[in-house]
């Protein structure tokens, strides 16, 4: 008989701009993750020796994020050396997949107490670093190999071009994309002003003593007029020749920014939570993971949502909130169009365009934001889904308790 897997708590750092000089750029990624792990056990009065495993997500597992950064982080957090840890890569959905593995382990009876987490310091370990010299290769190394190119002779593209192809297929114009980006900043700024993020944020003390408590990526003054001035971010002459029908609408303004951050979720069996005197905040209801076209790449949230709704027995109308990761504005807008969902329930506190997309951390970050929103509004059902590099997506449905 499976055990019920519940969420006891979720914490995160603020989001720092993922570039030199960003608010969190002076902190080693293992230390970023160690901070949220320490906070998670401390504020729940949990003996870390009771943790059966720590499963972490990270995309660029090289350099300072190499050598199993999750294990390094838990030891840096002072956990006993008897606590194991592993680091996984499902691209942008890495820590959402970590949550799924953690919850499934509880449901299978393999774990009683487990932490799912994630980290990415894009200022210190830039996107694509795992293809460079740090991984033993050379800059620009081809990650695909001969057989992949034989299967897809038309060639694959980066995620920005995939977002442009989505714009073309779903007929999303520049104005619609920019309006969605401005909405993300407006909602996130309002939520921050109300203190809606306070319950999930953990202060980060920098080496010089300054404390970071607020998301650096939110730009309250973002307007349609300011977004309209930004040039296309991914158009090149070669790509324009290859895709002559693209209008090139994706800019830095309607994309998620490079981000530094870490987050972690405390997951238990309902029985163990009761034994420890901890109050579960939500339970896991359903999971799904799908593959999708690696050229379009970012559309996996659509089949993943269809699959999880079928498995859960719920309809889109039963859900009280949905977090669809804003890697680019194209993704949630195409998803919204496919499901004819209520726009007011989509990323109601803003999304990654404003709150940042620290790749390996984003899954657990979204989970915490979704859970806190359900608690504040009295909602019951929440959906989280995330597009992933290479053409994949995870989906999770939680039920607030």
Number of C-alpha atoms within 10 A of each C-alpha: 6 11 19 18 29 29 28 20 24 29 28 34 27 28 29 29 27 28 19 12 11 17 26 30 22 15 19 17 28 25 19 26 30 27 25 30 32 18 19 24 18 12 10 15 12 15 11 21 13 14 22 19 22 25 25 34 36 32 30 25 22 22 15 16 23 18 13 18 28 30 23 19 26 25 19 18 21 12 21 15 10 13 16 16 21 17 25 21 18 22 22 27 32 30 36 31 30 30 30 22 15 30 30 19 21 24 21 15 15 15 20 24 26 26 26 31 36 37 39 33 34 29 23 21 25 16 16 14 19 23 18 15 14 16 15 10 12 12 14 11 13 11 9 9 9 9 9 12 12 10 9 11 9 10 11 17 14 14 21 23 23 22 26 22 23 20 24 17 12 14 12 18 15 20 13 17 25 25 17 22 28 26 22 27 25 21 19 28 21 14 17 16 11 10 10 17 22 16 14 19 23 21 17 22 15 14 9 7 8 11 13 19 16 19 22 20 26 25 17 15 10 18 16 17 11 12 20 15 10 14 14 15 16 18 20 11 8 9 13 14 11 11 15 10 10 17 16 24 26 26 23 16 25 28 24 23 23 24 30 34 32 35 37 37 28 25 28 30 26 23 14 14 19 12 9 12 11 16 15 20 17 22 21 21 19 19 24 22 21 19 18 20 12 21 21 23 26 30 27 28 30 23 20 25 28 15 17 24 21 13 13 14 9 13 11 16 11 12 19 20 26 25 25 24 28 27 26 28 29 33 24 28 21 21 20 16 12 11 13 11 15 15 14 10 14 21 25 19 24 26 28 31 29 31 29 28 32 30 31 34 33 32 31 30 33 28 28 24 23 23 25 22 21 21 14 9 10 12 17 17 21 25 26 23 29 33 31 27 19 21 21 25 30 28 30 27 24 24 21 22 16
